[in-house]
Amino acid sequence: MKQRFTTRKLAFLGMMTALVFASNYARIIMPIAIGGRTSFTLANIVCCLSGLLLGPIGGLASGLGSALYDLTNPLYAAECWITFLTKGLMGTVAGLVVARYVNDEKLAYPRCLLGAVLGCVAYYILYFFKSVAYDGVLVEGLQPMVALAALPLKFPASIFNAAVAIIAAPPLCIALRAALRRSGLSLKTA
């Protein structure tokens, strides 16, 4: 059965894009000695949530909302395309894990948890690669081994951001799906 892209699905996609964009403002930026900056942010919760709620298409909301935020901040504008890819992958992977159940009421917490975990793992693999290759070697002009040695400075914020997303996104997904179902705005009909 071919799925259609309905107006409701487009509205949910736009809403999640706006939520990802807005959640990026809940951020504490911390400069680090070598290799630029890192930050604590709540955006990863909403990036995972968009995939968990919408399926793989939620990756578009994750990537687009985060890239739009980057374009509003001179610190990040030059790398908005990288953010689109990395954050988009987070939402897409989370969405792929739950894709079979997006339109089903049987989507359970363990599957949402797995989606959030795998979405975060996929994102952080690309984020750490970007931190070494783009931030360290290309932008800062560091030798590859020096850029790699600076990577552990980003681990505390990254672990915190991933843990918060993994803890918060699955129960939010379950609660929001139940609320949408009760209100007649179920994603099943989207």
Contacts in CASP RR format, 6 or more apart in sequence:
PFRMAT RR
TARGET T0000
AUTHOR 0000-0000-0000
METHOD contacts of the structure
MODEL  1
MKQRFTTRKLAFLGMMTALVFASNYARIIMPIAIGGRTSFTLANIVCCLS
GLLLGPIGGLASGLGSALYDLTNPLYAAECWITFLTKGLMGTVAGLVVAR
YVNDEKLAYPRCLLGAVLGCVAYYILYFFKSVAYDGVLVEGLQPMVALAA
LPLKFPASIFNAAVAIIAAPPLCIALRAALRRSGLSLKTA
6 190 0 8 1.000
8 185 0 8 1.000
8 189 0 8 1.000
8 190 0 8 1.000
9 54 0 8 1.000
9 57 0 8 1.000
9 190 0 8 1.000
12 53 0 8 1.000
12 54 0 8 1.000
12 187 0 8 1.000
12 190 0 8 1.000
13 54 0 8 1.000
13 57 0 8 1.000
13 58 0 8 1.000
13 60 0 8 1.000
13 61 0 8 1.000
14 61 0 8 1.000
16 46 0 8 1.000
16 49 0 8 1.000
16 50 0 8 1.000
16 53 0 8 1.000
16 54 0 8 1.000
16 58 0 8 1.000
16 61 0 8 1.000
16 62 0 8 1.000
17 50 0 8 1.000
17 60 0 8 1.000
17 61 0 8 1.000
17 64 0 8 1.000
17 65 0 8 1.000
17 68 0 8 1.000
18 65 0 8 1.000
19 46 0 8 1.000
19 49 0 8 1.000
19 50 0 8 1.000
19 61 0 8 1.000
20 43 0 8 1.000
20 46 0 8 1.000
20 47 0 8 1.000
20 50 0 8 1.000
20 61 0 8 1.000
20 62 0 8 1.000
20 63 0 8 1.000
20 64 0 8 1.000
20 65 0 8 1.000
20 66 0 8 1.000
20 69 0 8 1.000
20 87 0 8 1.000
21 65 0 8 1.000
21 66 0 8 1.000
21 68 0 8 1.000
21 69 0 8 1.000
23 41 0 8 1.000
23 42 0 8 1.000
23 43 0 8 1.000
23 45 0 8 1.000
23 46 0 8 1.000
24 41 0 8 1.000
24 43 0 8 1.000
24 65 0 8 1.000
24 66 0 8 1.000
24 69 0 8 1.000
25 69 0 8 1.000
26 41 0 8 1.000
26 42 0 8 1.000
26 43 0 8 1.000
27 39 0 8 1.000
27 40 0 8 1.000
27 41 0 8 1.000
27 42 0 8 1.000
27 43 0 8 1.000
28 39 0 8 1.000
28 40 0 8 1.000
28 41 0 8 1.000
29 37 0 8 1.000
29 38 0 8 1.000
29 39 0 8 1.000
29 75 0 8 1.000
30 37 0 8 1.000
30 38 0 8 1.000
30 39 0 8 1.000
30 40 0 8 1.000
30 157 0 8 1.000
31 37 0 8 1.000
32 38 0 8 1.000
32 150 0 8 1.000
32 153 0 8 1.000
32 154 0 8 1.000
33 150 0 8 1.000
33 153 0 8 1.000
34 140 0 8 1.000
34 142 0 8 1.000
34 146 0 8 1.000
34 147 0 8 1.000
34 149 0 8 1.000
34 150 0 8 1.000
34 153 0 8 1.000
35 131 0 8 1.000
35 135 0 8 1.000
35 136 0 8 1.000
35 140 0 8 1.000
35 142 0 8 1.000
35 147 0 8 1.000
35 150 0 8 1.000
35 153 0 8 1.000
36 135 0 8 1.000
36 136 0 8 1.000
36 140 0 8 1.000
37 75 0 8 1.000
38 153 0 8 1.000
38 154 0 8 1.000
38 157 0 8 1.000
38 158 0 8 1.000
39 157 0 8 1.000
40 157 0 8 1.000
40 160 0 8 1.000
40 161 0 8 1.000
41 161 0 8 1.000
42 164 0 8 1.000
43 66 0 8 1.000
43 69 0 8 1.000
43 87 0 8 1.000
44 90 0 8 1.000
44 120 0 8 1.000
44 123 0 8 1.000
44 161 0 8 1.000
44 162 0 8 1.000
44 164 0 8 1.000
44 165 0 8 1.000
45 164 0 8 1.000
45 165 0 8 1.000
45 168 0 8 1.000
45 169 0 8 1.000
45 172 0 8 1.000
46 62 0 8 1.000
46 169 0 8 1.000
47 59 0 8 1.000
47 62 0 8 1.000
47 63 0 8 1.000
47 66 0 8 1.000
47 87 0 8 1.000
47 88 0 8 1.000
47 90 0 8 1.000
47 91 0 8 1.000
47 94 0 8 1.000
47 123 0 8 1.000
47 165 0 8 1.000
48 62 0 8 1.000
48 90 0 8 1.000
48 91 0 8 1.000
48 94 0 8 1.000
48 115 0 8 1.000
48 116 0 8 1.000
48 119 0 8 1.000
48 120 0 8 1.000
48 165 0 8 1.000
48 166 0 8 1.000
48 169 0 8 1.000
49 169 0 8 1.000
49 172 0 8 1.000
49 173 0 8 1.000
49 176 0 8 1.000
50 58 0 8 1.000
50 59 0 8 1.000
50 61 0 8 1.000
50 62 0 8 1.000
50 91 0 8 1.000
50 94 0 8 1.000
51 57 0 8 1.000
51 58 0 8 1.000
51 59 0 8 1.000
51 61 0 8 1.000
51 62 0 8 1.000
51 91 0 8 1.000
51 92 0 8 1.000
51 94 0 8 1.000
51 95 0 8 1.000
51 98 0 8 1.000
52 94 0 8 1.000
52 95 0 8 1.000
52 98 0 8 1.000
52 112 0 8 1.000
52 115 0 8 1.000
52 116 0 8 1.000
52 169 0 8 1.000
52 170 0 8 1.000
52 173 0 8 1.000
53 102 0 8 1.000
53 173 0 8 1.000
53 176 0 8 1.000
53 177 0 8 1.000
53 187 0 8 1.000
54 61 0 8 1.000
54 95 0 8 1.000
54 102 0 8 1.000
54 187 0 8 1.000
55 94 0 8 1.000
55 95 0 8 1.000
55 96 0 8 1.000
55 98 0 8 1.000
55 99 0 8 1.000
55 102 0 8 1.000
56 91 0 8 1.000
56 92 0 8 1.000
56 95 0 8 1.000
56 96 0 8 1.000
56 99 0 8 1.000
58 88 0 8 1.000
58 91 0 8 1.000
58 92 0 8 1.000
58 95 0 8 1.000
59 87 0 8 1.000
59 88 0 8 1.000
59 89 0 8 1.000
59 90 0 8 1.000
59 91 0 8 1.000
59 92 0 8 1.000
59 94 0 8 1.000
59 95 0 8 1.000
60 88 0 8 1.000
61 91 0 8 1.000
62 87 0 8 1.000
62 88 0 8 1.000
62 90 0 8 1.000
62 91 0 8 1.000
62 92 0 8 1.000
63 83 0 8 1.000
63 84 0 8 1.000
63 85 0 8 1.000
63 86 0 8 1.000
63 87 0 8 1.000
63 88 0 8 1.000
63 91 0 8 1.000
64 84 0 8 1.000
65 87 0 8 1.000
66 83 0 8 1.000
66 84 0 8 1.000
66 87 0 8 1.000
66 88 0 8 1.000
67 80 0 8 1.000
67 81 0 8 1.000
67 83 0 8 1.000
67 84 0 8 1.000
67 87 0 8 1.000
68 80 0 8 1.000
69 76 0 8 1.000
69 83 0 8 1.000
70 76 0 8 1.000
70 77 0 8 1.000
70 79 0 8 1.000
70 80 0 8 1.000
70 83 0 8 1.000
71 77 0 8 1.000
71 80 0 8 1.000
76 83 0 8 1.000
79 130 0 8 1.000
79 134 0 8 1.000
82 130 0 8 1.000
82 134 0 8 1.000
85 126 0 8 1.000
86 123 0 8 1.000
86 126 0 8 1.000
86 127 0 8 1.000
86 130 0 8 1.000
87 123 0 8 1.000
89 119 0 8 1.000
89 122 0 8 1.000
89 123 0 8 1.000
89 126 0 8 1.000
90 119 0 8 1.000
90 120 0 8 1.000
90 122 0 8 1.000
90 123 0 8 1.000
91 119 0 8 1.000
93 115 0 8 1.000
93 118 0 8 1.000
93 119 0 8 1.000
93 121 0 8 1.000
93 122 0 8 1.000
93 123 0 8 1.000
94 115 0 8 1.000
94 116 0 8 1.000
94 118 0 8 1.000
94 119 0 8 1.000
94 169 0 8 1.000
95 102 0 8 1.000
95 115 0 8 1.000
97 111 0 8 1.000
97 114 0 8 1.000
97 115 0 8 1.000
97 118 0 8 1.000
97 119 0 8 1.000
98 107 0 8 1.000
98 111 0 8 1.000
98 112 0 8 1.000
98 115 0 8 1.000
101 107 0 8 1.000
101 108 0 8 1.000
101 111 0 8 1.000
102 187 0 8 1.000
103 187 0 8 1.000
103 188 0 8 1.000
103 190 0 8 1.000
104 188 0 8 1.000
105 181 0 8 1.000
105 188 0 8 1.000
107 173 0 8 1.000
107 174 0 8 1.000
107 177 0 8 1.000
108 174 0 8 1.000
109 170 0 8 1.000
109 171 0 8 1.000
109 174 0 8 1.000
112 169 0 8 1.000
112 170 0 8 1.000
112 173 0 8 1.000
112 174 0 8 1.000
113 166 0 8 1.000
113 170 0 8 1.000
115 170 0 8 1.000
116 165 0 8 1.000
116 166 0 8 1.000
116 169 0 8 1.000
116 170 0 8 1.000
117 166 0 8 1.000
120 162 0 8 1.000
120 165 0 8 1.000
120 166 0 8 1.000
124 158 0 8 1.000
124 162 0 8 1.000
127 158 0 8 1.000
128 151 0 8 1.000
128 154 0 8 1.000
128 158 0 8 1.000
131 147 0 8 1.000
131 150 0 8 1.000
131 151 0 8 1.000
131 154 0 8 1.000
132 144 0 8 1.000
132 147 0 8 1.000
132 148 0 8 1.000
132 151 0 8 1.000
133 147 0 8 1.000
135 147 0 8 1.000
136 142 0 8 1.000
136 147 0 8 1.000
136 150 0 8 1.000
137 143 0 8 1.000
137 144 0 8 1.000
137 147 0 8 1.000
140 147 0 8 1.000
142 150 0 8 1.000
177 186 0 8 1.000
177 187 0 8 1.000
180 186 0 8 1.000
180 187 0 8 1.000
181 188 0 8 1.000
END
